[in-house]
Amino acid sequence: MLVKADLSNAEELLAIQHRAFAALYETYQDQYNPAIETMDYFQSRFARPNCTYYKIVEEGHTVGLVRTTVAEDADQG
């Protein structure tokens, strides 16, 4: 089930993101990998009007996350 997340979920969701991308970071060591994203940056995206986070919840436990982003010029067709 998808449940809309808010800033109070940031710590839990960032930990999931870090675990999900850790193997890719070990392989590529790139500076933009979500496995090394800081809490400050992660939280800043919650404030963006074009971003929405959703928790993936299974049997009452958060097991993942999805972030949707709408293009800033989407209303222009």
Backbone as CSV, one residue per row, in Angstrom:
resi,resn,N_x,N_y,N_z,CA_x,CA_y,CA_z,C_x,C_y,C_z
1,MET,0.836,-1.158,0.000,0.000,0.000,0.000,0.895,1.239,0.000
2,LEU,0.502,2.247,-0.746,1.215,3.525,-0.738,0.533,4.467,0.236
3,VAL,1.353,5.106,1.084,0.857,6.068,2.062,1.679,7.333,1.906
4,LYS,1.015,8.462,1.744,1.739,9.721,1.590,2.605,9.963,2.821
5,ALA,3.862,10.288,2.585,4.817,10.536,3.666,4.920,12.028,3.932
6,ASP,5.424,12.353,5.111,5.699,13.748,5.426,7.067,13.843,6.095
7,LEU,7.441,15.042,6.451,8.777,15.293,6.989,9.079,14.445,8.221
8,SER,8.073,14.102,8.997,8.306,13.281,10.189,8.780,11.875,9.838
9,ASN,8.625,11.460,8.592,9.071,10.141,8.133,10.478,10.156,7.554
10,ALA,11.108,11.312,7.491,12.380,11.459,6.779,13.467,10.526,7.291
11,GLU,13.634,10.407,8.587,14.707,9.567,9.129,14.530,8.108,8.715
12,GLU,13.318,7.603,8.854,13.023,6.222,8.473,13.239,6.002,6.974
13,LEU,12.766,6.937,6.162,12.860,6.777,4.713,14.285,6.917,4.206
14,LEU,15.053,7.822,4.783,16.440,7.976,4.345,17.243,6.714,4.654
15,ALA,16.990,6.092,5.791,17.681,4.839,6.124,17.363,3.757,5.095
16,ILE,16.111,3.672,4.679,15.723,2.698,3.651,16.424,3.020,2.338
17,GLN,16.461,4.291,1.975,17.127,4.706,0.734,18.607,4.349,0.774
18,HIS,19.262,4.612,1.887,20.689,4.292,2.011,20.930,2.795,1.817
19,ARG,20.098,1.964,2.450,20.262,0.512,2.297,20.008,0.078,0.855
20,ALA,19.005,0.663,0.222,18.632,0.258,-1.136,19.720,0.551,-2.161
21,PHE,20.469,1.630,-1.956,21.461,2.038,-2.947,22.901,1.727,-2.540
22,ALA,23.102,1.087,-1.401,24.454,0.828,-0.898,25.293,-0.003,-1.866
23,ALA,24.721,-1.044,-2.438,25.489,-1.904,-3.345,25.930,-1.142,-4.593
24,LEU,25.060,-0.303,-5.128,25.441,0.494,-6.298,26.546,1.481,-5.949
25,TYR,26.475,2.041,-4.745,27.526,2.969,-4.335,28.861,2.239,-4.204
26,GLU,28.839,1.046,-3.644,30.076,0.267,-3.513,30.693,-0.008,-4.884
27,THR,29.863,-0.237,-5.874,30.356,-0.530,-7.218,30.889,0.706,-7.924
28,TYR,30.140,1.802,-7.887,30.464,2.962,-8.717,31.088,4.138,-7.974
29,GLN,30.913,4.223,-6.670,31.508,5.292,-5.857,31.233,6.693,-6.414
30,ASP,30.042,6.901,-6.961,29.743,8.213,-7.536,29.220,9.163,-6.462
31,GLN,29.490,10.430,-6.639,29.150,11.429,-5.625,27.667,11.772,-5.563
32,TYR,26.882,11.325,-6.520,25.457,11.647,-6.551,24.573,10.471,-6.141
33,ASN,25.159,9.408,-5.692,24.408,8.217,-5.331,23.497,8.487,-4.134
34,PRO,22.250,8.036,-4.190,21.329,8.236,-3.068,21.786,7.574,-1.764
35,ALA,22.721,6.644,-1.832,23.222,5.985,-0.621,24.009,6.925,0.275
36,ILE,24.471,8.034,-0.267,25.253,8.973,0.546,24.563,10.327,0.682
37,GLU,23.298,10.381,0.334,22.544,11.628,0.449,22.419,12.021,1.925
38,THR,22.585,13.290,2.209,22.509,13.771,3.586,21.056,13.988,4.011
39,MET,20.855,14.007,5.317,19.517,14.264,5.848,19.039,15.657,5.454
40,ASP,19.931,16.644,5.492,19.538,18.010,5.124,19.002,18.069,3.698
41,TYR,19.712,17.430,2.771,19.265,17.453,1.375,17.957,16.673,1.213
42,PHE,17.893,15.516,1.850,16.690,14.686,1.773,15.482,15.464,2.290
43,GLN,15.638,16.116,3.434,14.541,16.893,4.007,14.172,18.086,3.130
44,SER,15.140,18.667,2.459,14.848,19.837,1.623,13.903,19.490,0.480
45,ARG,13.940,18.256,0.029,13.054,17.861,-1.068,11.596,17.765,-0.628
46,PHE,11.362,17.529,0.664,9.984,17.527,1.153,9.350,18.901,0.998
47,ALA,10.161,19.945,1.039,9.645,21.316,0.937,9.371,21.733,-0.505
48,ARG,9.856,20.975,-1.455,9.635,21.326,-2.859,8.173,21.090,-3.228
49,PRO,7.533,22.084,-3.807,6.107,21.930,-4.131,5.835,20.905,-5.231
50,ASN,6.846,20.548,-6.000,6.639,19.601,-7.100,7.035,18.163,-6.740
51,CYS,7.421,17.907,-5.478,7.821,16.567,-5.037,6.851,16.033,-3.992
52,THR,6.540,14.756,-4.112,5.732,14.077,-3.108,6.372,12.729,-2.820
53,TYR,6.487,12.399,-1.543,7.014,11.103,-1.122,5.871,10.209,-0.671
54,TYR,6.017,8.921,-0.968,5.075,7.913,-0.505,5.858,6.787,0.144
55,LYS,5.348,6.303,1.268,5.913,5.121,1.905,5.244,3.901,1.285
56,ILE,6.005,2.855,1.073,5.452,1.572,0.670,5.305,0.769,1.960
57,VAL,4.058,0.485,2.321,3.770,-0.167,3.596,3.201,-1.557,3.330
58,GLU,3.785,-2.541,4.007,3.321,-3.918,3.885,3.168,-4.494,5.287
59,GLU,1.997,-4.986,5.594,1.696,-5.560,6.908,2.096,-4.620,8.042
60,GLY,1.832,-3.327,7.851,2.094,-2.336,8.880,3.525,-1.852,8.982
61,HIS,4.405,-2.334,8.112,5.815,-1.950,8.143,6.191,-1.207,6.866
62,THR,6.967,-0.150,7.017,7.465,0.578,5.851,8.594,-0.234,5.240
63,VAL,8.434,-0.607,3.979,9.421,-1.451,3.309,10.095,-0.751,2.130
64,GLY,9.654,0.456,1.804,10.243,1.170,0.683,9.664,2.561,0.568
65,LEU,10.102,3.272,-0.458,9.614,4.618,-0.697,9.625,4.917,-2.180
66,VAL,8.769,5.848,-2.543,8.681,6.338,-3.918,8.598,7.849,-3.835
67,ARG,9.336,8.518,-4.709,9.226,9.975,-4.797,8.709,10.309,-6.176
68,THR,7.650,11.104,-6.228,7.149,11.583,-7.512,7.531,13.044,-7.659
69,THR,7.852,13.418,-8.874,8.217,14.799,-9.177,7.455,15.226,-10.416
70,VAL,6.802,16.361,-10.327,6.081,16.928,-11.457,6.944,18.043,-12.034
71,ALA,7.127,18.030,-13.338,7.923,19.076,-13.986,7.350,20.440,-13.637
72,GLU,8.227,21.375,-13.353,7.784,22.703,-12.936,6.973,23.416,-14.008
73,ASP,7.174,23.056,-15.265,6.424,23.692,-16.346,5.307,22.781,-16.877
74,ALA,4.896,21.793,-16.076,3.889,20.828,-16.517,2.548,21.481,-16.821
75,ASP,2.233,22.573,-16.144,0.952,23.230,-16.381,0.921,24.001,-17.699
76,GLN,2.045,24.068,-18.378,2.113,24.782,-19.652,1.821,23.866,-20.834
77,GLY,1.470,22.611,-20.550,1.101,21.689,-21.610,2.261,20.963,-22.093
